[in-house]
Amino acid sequence: MKYRAEIDGLRALAILPVLLHHSGLQLLPGGFAGVDVFFVISGYLITSILFKEMSEGNFSLLSFYERRARRILPAMVAMIVFSSFLSFFFLDPPSMKMLGYSIVAVSTFMANIFFFLKLDYFNPSAELNPMLHMWSLAVEEQFYLFFPFILLFLTKFKKYILISLAVIFTISLISMLLTSNQSVNFYLIHTRAWELLAGSTCSILITKSALSAINETLKGWLSALAILLLIISYSTYSYEYTFPGWFTILPVLSTALIILFASENNIVGKMLSSKALVFIGLISYSLYLWHQPIFAFAKLMTLESLTNELIAFSMLITFLLSLLTYQYIEKPFRRKSNKSTKTILAYSVLVLTVVAVLGLLISQYPKLGGFTKAEKTQSQPSIGLNKHCNFNTDFHILDECKNSKNPEIIVWGDSYAMHLVKGLAEQNELIQATKSACSPNAYLSTFPNFKSYDLDWSKSCFKFNNDVINEIENNSQIKTVILSSAFEQWFKYDYFDGTSVINNDFDTYLISFKQTLSRLNSTGKRTFVVSPPPNNGKNIGQCLLRKHYSLISHSNFIDNNCTFQKNEFSEYYSEILHFLKNVEKYPNVKLINLSKEMCTDSGCVTFNEYPLYLDAGHLNDFGSEYVGKIIKPIIDN
């Protein structure tokens, strides 16, 4: 196909926002939409090649997969091997285990499904996985596993090919818009296919000269409008948006317009064809491969937002590795070799098998390295009595969520209530009524409106909390209620009141929480509110693990043994502390402020014999036992 320099320039406009976004800079908060731009470009390029070969009658499925293998595998394997080597110096054993399984998923082009299944509320190290970005490559390869067959079938009915593609495009788009689970929309092929098909449609339109009647002036204006819309997407979007969703249409449409109308005859085409942008576009695949592991290792090393100096250094390393990869791996392997197609494909399968075995070996590193029971405990979430006590549906008392026949205590709240249960259950008979991220409140739930926390989730949280308080009111065996939560979600998100979404207003929340406490008081039961453990906003659990395993670090926090002063907690948690003071004034409610118990003038305790924290705020089982001993004498009085 005819080379279009502006498409390489467009690749640069896709990769640069992605790099800026993942670096932590807020210059382009919607830079993650660059991945959607890549999807459209990929759909356009591959369809152009396939349609031309099929139309000329020289299409070979094996040759197509051979080209794909030479295009993506060598650089990908180099990145995986190098990242695997570095991981022994940067990753703690639990993260190594996750990395190993991730590599297996990447080598089988199932990374999107793996991360869909594994990226959950209790996986603090997942976002720092060096392979996280490979979900998008898996989506592409799954698409190209089936698309050649679809296109080959459609070429027999060339008259209807555009209509047919439009129908498939519409089905995928509607599927995305109607799916309430944002993790499904984000990771899985059937809700992402429309983006690649947008590029495919552009290819057929251009091939058939379907838009030739549009004059050059109008094409120039349309491509300029597309650039403007793309800049708006990058500049205004954030993770607060439901993405993918309606908002995804804008960057996809912008990319399609640029592909259709940018050319050497207008200013947008000339801008995108500049040597600098074309060069970045040429190395964009390597840039995409390397940016995630480099930034992941840098963030792990510091445990906080990267400084501008470290961002610049990470960018430099990413570009250097990408240049070397493009020059000495991508380019040589793209050239047609004298080996047969079947031989290259056989080698490809063999290499992917070796990589998968490498991943399995890395996943077993914790066992091979003598990962003790104590070390496993310190790096696992404290979930309470049973995993089923993290309720996904309506609340009712389960046998596995109580530790005696007639317990008198109920622990109600989100994961910050969950992590109290193990310690409390050692010396108390109790019921566990917990739901991740669902703060205890009978009159409001939060409405985060991202990923899996959509309106359906808010409704389920609202229903769960009402089920719990109804159980408390109607169960005469229950004498004591312990509520706990992170509470910070009430400062971040809008609310759901059972019928509609209302704007975030903390005074409204405070009223509703006091109404909840008043309702509990009316039952005559003893009520305790437990604060979150003290923290300074940094990942204390990761710090403790890195310190324990002497991993490469560049952090004063790690150098100071992961301890922090009381004033650091007070500054970071000022809003929560203000809220807790209001709760303390409420009659017949006892506040248990863990910061008063875990902090002294010399600092806040983060480890006893073992590390107490899982991440920035959650406790592990050791921490649960430590806090349980603090709480017991208070509730026994």
N, C-alpha and C positions, 0 to 999 in steps of 0.2 A: 504494500500500500504506500501511497505517497506520504513522505515524511512531512509532518506539520510541527514546526518548531514551537508554535504557540501552545501545543499540547504539553510539551515538556515544561514550558513556562508555567502552565496551569498546574502541573505537578508541584512546582516550587511553591505556588500559592496554597497548595494543600499541605505540604510537609512543614513549612515554616511555622504556621499557626499551631500545628500539633506539637512541635518542639517547644515553642514558647509556652503553650498551655501546660505541658507536663513538667516544664522547668520550675513552675510555681510562680512565674512572673504573671502579673495581672494585666499585661498589655493587651492581650486578646483573650478574654475570659471564655469566649465561645470557640476557641481554637480546636477543640475536640471535633468540631464539624468538618475539619479537614479530612477525616477518615471517610465521611460521606462523599466528599469531592473525589477521593481516590476510587470509591466504588463506581461512580458514574464514569470516570475516565477509563477504568478497567473494562467496564461493560462495553464502552464505545470501541476501544482498541481491539479487544478480542473478537467482538462481533464483526468488525470490519474485515479482519483476517479470515475468520471462518466463512463469512458470507461470500467473500471473493473466491475462496478455494472451492466452496460448494457450487457456486454458480459456474465455475470453469470446469467442474467435474474432476478435480484433482485433490479432493479432500481425503485425508487419512487420519483416522482417530488416533492411531498410535503415534503418528508424526506430531499431532497436536500435543499429546501428552509428553512426548519427548521434548518439544520446545518449552513447555511449561516447566519440566524438570530442570532443563539447562538454565532456564531463566531464574527460578526461585531457590532451588535446593542448595547449590554450592555456597552462596552467601549465607543462607539460613543456617546451614550446618556449621559454618565457620563461627557464626555468632553464638550458636548453642554450645559448641565445644569451648570457646573462649570464656563464655559466661559461666559455664560449669566449673572451669578451673578457678575463676575468681571467687566463685560462691564459697569455696572452702575457707576463704579469708574474710568474707563479708557476712555470710548467713549463719544464723544459729541453727541447730539441728531440726527444730520444727519447720523452719522456713526451707531448709534443705529438702526435707521430706516433700513439702508442697512443690518445690521446684522440680524434683525428680518426676513426680506424677505429671506435672505440667509439660515436661519435655516429652514424656510418652504421648500425651495428648497432642502436642505440636507435631510430632513425627507421624502421627496417624491422621493429621488434619481434623482433629476433633477438639481443638483448644477452646472453641466457642462453647461447645457443650460442656466441657470440663469446668470452665469458669462459671457457666450458668449454674451448674450444680454445686460448686464449691464456694463461690463468693457469697457469703452470708454474713449476718450481723456479728457472729462470733468468730470472725477470721481476720484478726487485726493485721496479720502480715501479708494478706493476699494482695493488697494494692501495691506492695513493694516487691512482688514477684517479678523477676527479670523477664519472664515469658508472657506477662499479662497481655501485651499488645498483639500477640499472635492470634488472638481470637478473630481479628479481621481477615488475616490471611486464610484462616480455616473457612470463614464464610465464603470467600472468593473461590477457593478450591472446591468446596461442596457445590457451589453454583456451576462451576465448569465441569463437574463430574456428570451433570445431567443436561446442561444447556446445549452442548453440541448435538445431542440426539433430538432435542426439541427443534433446534434450528434446521437440522437436516430434514426433519419431517415437514417443517413449514416451507422450505424451499421448493417443495413439490406443489405448493399452492401460492406461488409468488404474488399473485394478485391480492391475496388476503393476508400477507405476512404482517403488514403493519397493524391491521385490525386484530390479528391473533396475538401479537406481542402486547398490544394495548389491553386486551382482555386479561392476559396473564399478569401484566403490570398492575391493573386495577384490582385484581384478586389479592395480590400481595399487599398493595397499599391499604386496601380496606381491612385486611387481616391485621395489619399493624395498628390502624386507627381504632379497631374494635377490641384489641387485646388490652386488658387492664393491667396485666403483669408486665411492668417495664423491663424486668430482667429478660423475659421472653423476647420482647421487642428489640432489646439491645443486642442480644447474643445470637439469636437463632436465624437460620437461613430464610425461612418462609416469610418473616417480617422484614427482612433486609433485601430480598431479591428485587423488589421494585426499584431500588436505587441502581443496581447493576443494569436492570432492564431499561431504565431511563437512558443510560448510555447506549444500550443496544438499539433502542428506537432512534436515537440520534444517528447512529451508523447507517441504519436502513434509509432514513430520510435523506442523508447526504448521498448515499450510493445511488438512490433512485432520483436524485436531483429534484426532490419534491418541493424544495423551497427556493428554487432558482428564480422564481418570479419576483422575489423580494429584492428591491434595489439595494445597492451598496450603502447608500446613506442610512437607510433604515436598519440594515444589518449592523452598521457602526453604532447607532444609537442603542439598539437592543443589547449588543455586547457590552457597551458602556454601562447600561442599566444593570446588567448582570454582575459586573464587577462591583458596583455600588451595593447591590443586594448582598453579595458575598461578604463584603467588608462589614455591613450591618450585622450579618449573622455572627461573624467572628467577634465583633466588638460588643454585642449586647447579650448574646446567649450566655447561659451559665448552667450548672448542674441543677439549679432550682427548677429549670424548665423540664417538662415531661419530654424526654428525649430518648429514643426517637418518638416522634409524634407529629402533630400538625406543623410544629416549628421546623422539622427536618425538611419539609417540602421546599423551603426557601433556598438553602444551600444547594439542594439537588437541582432545583429549577435553574438557579444561577449558573451552575456548572453546565447544564444542558444548553442553555442559551449561548454560553461562551464557545462550547464545542461547535454549535451550529453556525454561529455568526462571526466569531473572531477570525480574522484572516490577515494576510499580508497587505490587504487593501485598506484596513482601518487602524485607528490608533491603538485599540486594545490588542489586536493581533501583533502589531509592531512592538508594543510594550512587552507582551508576553514572550516575544521572540528575542528579547535582549539577551546578550551572551551570559550575563550573570544569572538570570532566571533559568535559562535553558540548562546551564551547567548544574545548578542546584537540582533542577528537574531530573537530569540524567543520573544523579547519585541519590535520588529521593528514596529508592527502595532500600539502599544501604543505610541511609539516614534513619529511615523508619525502623529498620532492624536493630540498629545500635542504640537509638536514643533511650529506649525503655530500660535496658540493663544498666546503662551508664548512670541515668538519673536515679534508678532504684538503689544502686550501690551507694551513690552519693548521699541519698536521703537516709539510708540505713546507717551510714557512717556518722551522720550528724544528729539523727533523731528529731529533726525540726526543719522548718523551712530553710531552704538553701540560701546562703548569702549571695549577693550579686557576684562576688569573686568566685565562689564555687560554681555558680551557674555558668559563668563565662568559661571556667576551666572545663566543666562537663561538656559544654557546647563544643569547645575546641577539641577535646578528645573524641567526641562523637563525629565531628567533621573529618578528623584525621583518619579514624578507623574506617569511615565511609569512603574516603578517597582511596585508601589502600585496598579496600574490599572491591570497589568498582573497577579499579585499574588492574588488579592482579587476580581477582576471582570472578567477578561478574563478566567482564569483557572476554577473557579467554574462554570461559565455559559457554558463552552464548554462540561462539563461532561453531559452525557445523563441523563436526569431526568426521574422520574416516571410519569410525565405528558405526555399526548398524543401529537402527532405531531400537530393535529388540534388545541389543546389548546394552545400550544406554539406559533403557527402562529397567533392565535386570540389575544393573549397577545401582540405579536409583533406589529400587526396592531394598537392595542389600544395605545401602548406606542408611536408609531410614530405619531398617531393622536394627542396625548397630546403634543408632542414636536412641532408639526406644530402649534397648538394653542398657545403654548408658544412663538413661533416665531412671530405669528400675533400680540400678545399682545405687544411684544418688539417693533415691527415695528410701533405701535401706540403710543409708549412712548412720542415722541415729542408733540403729541396732548394732551395726558393725562397729560403731565407735563407742559402744558400751553406754548407751543412753539409759541412765538409771531410772528407777521408778520415781524418785524424788524429782529428777530433772523433767520427766514427763509431766508430773503433777504441776510443776511451776509454770509450764507453758501451755496448759489447757484451761479452758474456761470453767468456772465453778457454776454448774448448771442446777445444783440442788439435788433433789431426791431422784429425779429421773428425767431423761430428755423429753418425755411426753408432757412434763409439767411446764414446758414452754408452749403454752396453748396457742394453736393456730385457729381454733374454732371456738364455739361457745364454751363457757366454763361450766363444769360440773365436777364434783369431787371424785377423783380417781383413786383407786386403792394404792397405785404406785406413787401418788402425790400426797400421801400422808404416812407418818411413821408409827402410828398406833391406831387402835380401833376407834377411840373417841378423843381426839386431840382437842385441846382448849385454845390453841393459838393458831391464827391464820396469818401467813405472810403474803402481802398483796402488793403487786407493783410490776415494774419492768425488769430488765436484766440486773439492775442495781438492787432489786429485792431478791432476785434469783441467787445472786452470789452471796447473800447472807445465810441462805437456808442450810447449807451443809454444816456450818459452824453452830448455828442455833439448834439444829436437829440432833446434835450429839448429846445435848443435855435437856432438851425440851421436846414435848410431843406437839407436832404441828401439822398444818395443812399448807401446801404450796399452791398459791394462786398467782401465777406469773405469766406475763406475755412480753416478749422482747419489744422494747421501745414504747410500750403502752403504759404511760404514767397513770397511777391510780387517781381516778376522778370520776364521779358518778354523773357529771353534767357536761363535761367536755372531753373530747379527744383531740390530739394534734392532727394536723393535715399536712404532712411533709411534702407530698406531691412529687416524689421522685422515686425512680426505680420501683421497688415492690411496695413502697409506702404511698399508695394512691388513695382515692376516695373509698374504694372497697375496703382497704386496710383500715382506714379511719372508722368506717362503720363497724368493722369487726372488733376494733379496740373499744369503741363506745359500748357495743353489746356485751363484750367480755366484762368490762368494769361494772356494768349494771347487773350482770349475772352474779358477780362476786359480792356486791353489796347486798343484793337480795338474799344470797346464801347467808351472809353474816347476820342480817336482820331476822331470818327465819330459823337459824340453827342455834338452839339454846345451849348446845355443848360448847360453842365458841365463847370464850371469856375475854380474850385479848386479841387485838388487831395490830399488826405491825406493818406500816406502810413505808415503802422506800422507792426512790426513783433517782435518775440523773437530774431531773427537774429542768435542766438547761434547754430541753426541747421546747419548753413553753416560751422561751425568749426568741426562738428562731423561726417557728412555723406558724401558719394560720391554724384556726381551730375548726372543729366540727361539733355542732351542738345537738346532734341527733336528727336534724332535719336539713340543715344547710351549712355551708362553709362561711365562717365569719373571719374578719381580719384579726391579725395578731394584736392583742391588747392585754398586757400583763395584769392590769387591774381587773379585767374581766375574768382572767384565770384565777386570780387570788380570791375573788368572790366565790367562784365555783368550787374551789378547793375548800374554802371555809364552810360552804354549804355541805360538802361531802363529810367534813369532820363533824359538823353539827348533826348530820343524819346518823353518824356512828355514835355520837354522844347520846342521842335519844334512845339507843338500844341499851344503854347502861354498861356497855363493854369498855374495857380499858383500851386506850388508843395511844400508840407510839408512832412517831415519825422519825425515821432514821435518815440522816443526811448521806450524801455520797462520801466516799473516802476522800481525804485531802489529795489534791494533785496540783501540779503547776502547768498543766497544758501539754506536757511532754509525755512521750511514750515510756512510762516508768518500767513497764514489764520488759519491753525490748531493751531498754538500757541495762536492766539487771541481767538479762540473758547475754548481752554483748560483753558485759563486764565478766560474767562467769566464764565465758569461753574465750576471753582475750582476743576478740575480733577487732579488725582494723576500725579505728574510730577517730573522729575529729570533733570532740564535744567536751566542753567543760563539765556538763552534767554527768557524763560517763566518768570523767576523771575524778569527779567528786563523789564517786560511789553511788550515784543515782539518788542522792538525798537532796532535799530542798528545804528552804526556810519557811517558817509560818507566814511571813509577809508575802512570799511569792504566791502561796495559795490564796491569801486574802485578796491580793490584787487580781489574780486570774478569776477567782470565784466571787467577785464582789456582788454581782447580781443575785447569785444563789444565796449568799450570806444575808443579803437584805431580805430575801424571801423567807429564809429560815427564822429571822428575827420576828417577822410577822406571825409565823406559825407558833413560835415560842410564847407569844402573848395570848394565844387562843386558850380559853378555859378547858380544863379537863383533858388536855392533850400534852403528852410528855415528848419533848424533842430530844433525840439522842444525836448530838453533834459529834461525829467521829473525829473531826479536826481537833476538838478539845481533848479527845482521848489519845489521839495518835501524834499530836504535835506538842513539842515543848520549846523552850527558848533555844535549845541547841539544834532544832530541826524536826522534820516530820519523818516518822519511821517508814521505811519502804521494804525492809527485810528484817526478819528476826533470825532464826537459824536458816531459814530459806527465804527466797523472794516472796513477797506477799501480793504483788500486782501482776495482772495478766497484760495490761496495756496502759493507756493513759488514765483509766479510772476504775476498770473492773478488777476485782480480786480473783486470784486463783484459789484452790482449795486450802492452801496454807494460810492465805489471807483471810478466807472465810472463817477458819478455825480461830485465828487470832482475834478477829472482830467479834466472833461469837462469845468469846470469853469476856470481852468488854461489855457486850450488851446484856448478858445473862443476869448479872447482879442488879442491873438497873430495872429490868422487867420483873425481877423476883421481889423487889421492894413493894 
